[in-house]
């Protein structure tokens, strides 16, 4: 027997020593991830839009909930019953996690507040005290915590469509949070330490690979202008009992987006209370027919090609037969004797068809010319923002335009855009005919504190400076002239350029026309533009549905606020006052 013991001792201490040492190390040492602090998101002035605050991931070591460790067969169920109300988690699911085999690490709940961990810690201490007096084993001894962080949006719904949210796995689930998740999330670290009874042994040493914090992101958004835009569109959508609406404010000189507001919105702090349909950034994801706000592109083509001037006479009948359809304007009228400027000011569909028909010797040639200008304005392509879910709209090649499309596209039907594309068209005109690719990010600041500006936006000449100036004067007639359709957008002291739009709307549920898209677009000051504003409301069912009536006031309110916030003074120059009609 002595010989047998000696042989076994030699085997354990000499032959199999390394194997037993490895098993002991495996049971004694634990490693866990050190979560990197997620970078913050601010507006252009450094105001916090998304921040991360201290939190705790509540974890557990399932080996400390076995019958052997706790001297009871239902320790997981008892522990789950205690933890469920504190963590607001299903007790059956918690018990299942605590019974997990072949692991020493499970996550019970992520991103809990420090107060939650304090409750658990106090409960553990009370149970440990009872166990020390000879009571039952501490069934919460295996419950641990890891430092983590929780995403907070201090302004609630403000800019939620732009910002997005962070999901349960700590990854961006929409908007900037998703698009720039790599930059924001940083790189996790790792720590390996000795433990006993669910606690770290401080004298046993540990190895640590530190986490690298994520970069902070500075947006082009101005929080105050965003607030004004969001309030204005939310009130009008509610008043009109509409499906949704959006407002975009853009600095036409730089392409920077100052506001992108959607209504209804959602609070990213509480996604459980959000309507799933509201979790989209519809300013970029909604494709719709723009209607008369698109006429400015048709006029740009006509002026740039030199086939007409603002004073060119256009006789507009009450009905116009083209192709397989009989076209009309929004209202019945006697024959109008309009200038080209008047066609835009009174938003005449028939006048626009007649004007764009001069772009080529044949209708097919005119279609190709108009299509080329629509593409240069950015229609049918992505805006360059790169946000998830963006649509590039629908613009068929010119040789595929149907018989009716070749006459409806000039006045904004039969072609689809998103709101950012529509706003960019007006910023292009305001910027002297140069399209500046819209931007939402000004730059990032890394863990080293160094600020890296975003790449300069792409610039494209669309029309000449002369054509752009003429278009601005024509758009001013829409607002300034008594016969214009945009008189509700006037701002005392400022020269305002704008255009109304009221388009038949395709119901996404049926694919048929039902309801209207109401819109208003423009910029100010008309003779020295600084700010572009675009507003659209989908399917207004209460009161007026005309763009000038329901979007005009929103446009005015937001534009006026933006001009004051940016301290843009009136130019003081007299308006051009181009003629609207002519005497036959």
N, C-alpha and C positions, 0 to 999 in steps of 0.2 A: 504493500500500500504506500509505503514511504517513497519507493522508487517511482510509482505512478504519479504521486503528487509532484515529485521533483521534475519528472518529464513534462507534466502539464504546465508547471511553472516556467520551465525553460521555453516551452512553446508560446505561452502568452507573453512573456517578457522579452523574448529574443526573436523567435521565428515570426510571430504574428503581431509584434509590437506596433508596427506602423499602421496596420489595419485597424487595431483598437484605438490607436491615437486619433486616426482620421474620423472614426465614429464618434469619439468623444468630442472632437472639435466641431463636428457637424451638429451635434446636439447642444453644444455650449455656445457656439457663435451664431449670430444672426446678422443678416445684411438687409438694409432697407434703402429705398430711394430717397434722396434729398431733392424735393421738388424745387425747381427754379421759380423764382418770383416772376410772375407775368408782367410784362411792361404795361405802362399806362397809355391811355389815349387822351389827347387834349385837343382843344380847338386851336385856332391860329394865334390866340392870345395867351395860351398856356392854361386855360381853364380846364379842369378835369372833366372828362366825359366818361371815362371808364378807369377804375382803379382796382387794385387788389389789396385786401386787408387780411390780417392774420386769422387763420382758422386751423382746424385739426381734422386729420383723417383718423377715425376710430377704427383700430385694427384689433386682431386677436390671434393668439397662439392656440390652435385647436388641441394640441397635445396636453394642454393644461386643463382641458374640460373632460378628459376621459374618466372612467370609473376609478382607475388606478390613482389618478392625480387628485381627484376630489372626494373619493370614497362614497360616491353616489352615482346611480345610473342615469339620472335625468338632469345632470348639471347643465347641458346645453339648453334644455327647455326652461329651467329655472333662471338661468342667466338672460335668456331671450325675453322672458316675462318682465324682468327688471329693466332691461335696456330698451325694449320696444317703445314705451311711452316717452322716454327721454329722446331717443333718436327719431321718433315718428316713423318707425319702420315696422314691417310686418313681422310678428314674432315667429311665425313658422319659418320664414325665410332666414331670420337670424339664427334660429336653432339649426337649420340645415347647414349654414356656413360654419357654425361652431363644431359640427360633427364631421367636417371635411377631414379625410384621411390623407396620410403621406405628405403633409405640409405643416409648416409651423407659422404660416402667415396667411391671413385672410383679411379683407377689408369689409368692415361692417357698415360704415357710412362715411361719405366724403364731405369735406369742407363744412364741418360743423363749427359753430361759434365757440370761443373760449368758455363761455358760460355752460355749454353742454358738457365739455370735458370736466369742468369743475364739479358739476353734478355727479358725473360718473366717478370721479376721483374721491369725492366725499363718501359716496356709497361704498366704494372699495375699502376705504379706511374703516368705515363702520363694521363691515363684514370681517375685515382682518382682525379688528379688536375683539369681536365675538369669538373668532377662531382661536385667538390667543388665550381666551378664558376657558378653553375646552369645548367650545361650541362647534357647529358644523364647519367644514372647510370653506374657505373664501372662494365662492364659485366665480367671482369676477377677477380673480388674480391674473388670469390670462388676457384681460382686456387692456389694450395699450393705446397710445396715441402717437401720431406722427405730425410734426409741424407741416402745415399746408397753407393755402390761401384761398380766399373766396372773392369772386368778381362782383364788384359793386358798381352800379351806374347812378351817380349822385343826382342826376337830373331826371330820373324816371324815364318817361316815354320820349323825352327830347332826343331826336336823332337816332331813335332805335333802329329804323330801317337801314341807316348807314352803318351803325356800330355793329349790329348783330348781337350775338350772345355767346357765352361759353357753356358747353354741354357738361354732362356729368363726368366725362373723362378728362375734363380740363382743356378741351380743344375748341377752337372757334366753330360756332355752328351757323354762322351767317355773317354777311357784311364784312367790314374791315377785320373783325375778329377772325373770320375764316380766311379771308384773302391773305392777310399778313400773319397767319398763325405761327409760322416758322420764326419770324422776327420777334413776335410778342412773347412766345412761350419760352425762349431761351433754351438752355441745356441742363437737364437734371444731373445731380451728382449722386454719390452713393457712400454710405457709411457701413462699416462692419465692426461689430462689437460683441463682447462676451456678455452673456445674460444668465441669470439664475432666478427661477420662480417668476419669470415675466419681467424682471427688472435688470437694467444694465449694471454690470459690475465695473465701477469706476476705476479700480486699480488694475484691471486686466488689460488695459490698453485698447486702442481701436485704430482703424485705418479709415481715412476719409478722402473722398474725391469731391471737392466743393462744387456746388451748382453754380451755373453762370446765369445771371438774371437776364430776362428778355429786354429787348429795346423798347423805349418809349416811342410812340408814334404821334406826330403833330399833324393834324388835319388842316385843310384850308377853310373849314367851316367856321363861321362866326356864331358863337352860342346865342347871342342876343338876336341876330337876324334869323337864325334857325327857330328861335322861340316865337318870334313875330309871325314867321311863315306858317309854323305848325298851328298856332292858335287861330290864325285867319282861315286856313283851309279846313280845320276841324269844325269851326263854327258853321261855315257855309255848307259843308257836307251834311252836317246834322240838320240844318235848316232846310236844305233841299231834299232831305231823305234820299240821298244818293248812295250808290254802291261804294264809291271811294273817290278820292281826289288827291292831287299832288301839286306842290309848288317848288320850283327850282329858282334859285338866285345865283347869278354868275357874274364874276368880274370879267367883262368882255375883253379887257386888255391883256389879262394874264391867263384866262381860261379857268381860273380857280373857282370852285363851287363854294359859295358862301352859305348856302342853305339848300337842303333837299328834304322836303317834308312830305310825309304821307299821312292820310287820314282814311279810315281809323288806324290808330297806332297800337302799340303794345308796350308793356313795361318789362324790359329784359331782366329785372330783378325778380319777377314772379311769372315765369312762363306758364305755370299751371293755370293761371287765370286768363291767359291770352287766347284769343280766337285764332285758330290755326291759319285762317285766311289772311290775318293781319301780320303774320310773321314774315311777309315778303317786302322787298323794297320795290313797290309797284312803279315807282318812277323809272326804273330800268327794266322791270320784268313784264310790264303790260304793253302789248302791241295793239295799237288801235289806229283807226283812220283819223288823221288830224283835222280834216275839213279846211276851212278857209284860211287858217293860219299858214297853210302851205302855199297859198297863192303868192306869197312874197318871193318864193323860189321861181315861180313861173314868170313873175314880173322881172326878176333879176336876169333870167335868160333872155327875155324880150329886149330889155335895155342893153344888156351886154352884147347881144348879137346885132344891135343897131337897127332893128326892124320897126321900132317905135320910140317915142319920147313921152314924157309925162303929159304933154299937151296934145298928143295924137287923138284925133276924134274917133270914138267908137260908138256906133249906133247900136243900141241894145234893145231888141224886140222883147215882147212878153214871153214868147216861146221860141225855141230854136231846134230845128230837126237836124240831128246828126246821127249817122249810122243807123242803129235800130232803136233809137230813143228820141223822145221829145223832152228837151231840157228846159228848166225853168229856174228862176231865182227864188229866194226864200219867201218873197212876197209877190203877189200879182201887181203889175204896174203897166202903165202905158209905155209906149216906146220911150226909152231913156236916151238922151243925147249926152253921153259922158266923155270926158277925157280919159286917157289911160289912168291918170291919177284918180279920177272919179270912179273908175271900175274897181280900184282897190279900196277907196274910201267907202263905197257903198257895198263892197263885197259881192259884186255881181259874178255869178257862175257863168252866165252866158257871155259877158264881156271878156272873162278870162279865157274861155274857149276860143273866142274870135281872135284875141290877141296872140295866144300861143300857136294858133293855126298859121301864123305868119313866119314861124321859125324855120320852115322848109317849103320847098316847091311842092312837095307832096305831104300828106299826113304822116306817112311812114318816116320821112326825113325829119319832120317836126318832132315826132316821137323820139327819135334817136338823139336829137339835140337836147330836148328837155330832159331825157334820161341822164345824159352826161352831166347836166348841172345838178340834178338831184343827187347823183353819186358824189360829186365834188363837195356838196353841202354835208355829206356824211350819211345820207339816207341809204338804208340797205346794208350798213356795215356797223361793226361794234364801235362804241364811242371811244374806247381806249382806257376806260376806267378799270376794267378787269374785275369788277365785282361779280361774285357768283350769281348765276341766274339771269344775267342780262340777256335781253333779246336784241337782235339786230333789225327787227322789223321785217317787213315784206316789201320788196321792190322787184317785180319781175323784169327780165330783160325786155328792152323796147320791142323786139321782134315777136314777143309773146303777149303783148298787150291785146286784150280782147277788143271787140268793136266798141264796146262802151267804155272800157278803161282808157282808151286813148283820148277820150273827151272828159272823163271824170278825174283822172289823175292830175290834170292842171289845177283843179280846184280842191284837191286833197281827199278824194274818195278813190278807192281801188288801190291805195298804197297805205302801208302801215308803218308807224314809227313808235319809239318810246319817248317819254317826256324829255329825257336828256338830249336826244337827237333834235327834238323840236326847239328846245332852248338854244342849242348850239347854232342853229340856223340864224337866229336873231342876233346872237353874239358875233357871228361872222360879219353880218351887215354892220353892226355897231362898231366893229374893229376895223372898219375901212376895207372890208372884203376879204380879210385874211382869217381863215379858220384856225383857231388855237385849240388843240385837243384838250378837252376838259380834264381837270385834275382834282383829286380829293385829298391827296397826301402832300404835305409840304416837305416832310423829311422825317428821319428817325434819329434818336439819340441812344447810343449803345451804353453798355455797362461802364465803359471808360469815360462817359460823359461827353463824347465827341458827337457833334451834330452832323449828320450826312444829308444834304439836300436831295430831294427827289430829282430824277432826271428832268431836264427841260422838256416841256411838251412840244410835240410836233406842230409845225405851222405850215399851212397850205393856202396859197392864193387862190380864191374861188372866183371872185369878180374884181374888176378894177376899183380903185378908190373913188373914181368919179361915179360909177354905177352905185356903189354903196352909199355915197352921199345923197344921190338922187332918191334912192329907195328910202333912206331915212326921212327925207322931206315928204315923200308920199305917205309913209306910215304916220307921219305927224298929222296929215290931213284926216286920217281915220279918227283921231282923238280930238283934234282942234276944230275941225270944220263941223258946223251944225248938221250937215248932211251925212257925217261919218257915223259909223256904227259903234265907236268906242268912246263916246263922250263921258261915260261914267268913270273913266280912268284919268281924267284931268287932275293935275296937281298944281295948285296955285303957285305961281312964281317959276315953275319949271316948264320947259318944252319937252313934251312926252311923245314918243313914237310908239305905236302899238297896232295890233291887229286882232280882231275877234274871230272866233271859229265856232261853228255849230254843225257837227257832222253826224250823219246816221251811224249808229253804233252796232257792231256785230255782237250779239249775245253769245258769250263763250259756251253757254249751256246748250244752245240750239243751233248755233252757226248761222242764224238768220238775223237780219236787221231788226233791232228792237231798242227803242230809246235813243238817246243822243249823247255824244261827247261834246261838252261845252268847254271852250278854251279862250285864253287871252294871252298874247305874247307881245313883248316890246322892250324898250330900253329908254334910259334918260341919263343926262340931258340929250335931247334929240340931236343937237348940233355939236356936242362934245361928249359922246356916250361914255358912261362909266359902269353902269349896272344894267344887266338883263334880268327880266323876271318872266317866268312862264308858269301859267296856272291851267290846270285841266280838271274837270269834274265829270265822272262817269255816271250816266243814267240818273239824272236828277228827276225825281218823281213828284215833287211838291213845288208849286210856284213855277216861275219861268225856267226854261232850259236853254235860253239863248246865251251864248258865251259872253256877249257884252253886258248882259244883265246880271249874271251870277258870278262870272269870273272877273269881270271888269273891276268891281269893288275890292275883291281880294287882291288883284294886281296892284291897284292904287295903294291900298293899305300897306302891303309888303314893300313896294317900291319906295314909297314915302319914308317908311321906317329905315330902309337900307340907305337911302340918300343922306338922311340925318345921322345915322350911325357912322357912316364913312366920311361925314362932313364934306359932302359934295355940294359946292355952291351953285346957284343958278348962273347960267352964262350971261343973262341979260340981253342977249341978241334977239332981234325981232324974228318971228316965224316967217318962212318963205311964202306961205299961203298960196299953194299951187291951185289952179282952177279945177273944179270938180265937173262942171258941165260946160256945154257950148251951145250956142244958138244956131240951129240949122238954117 
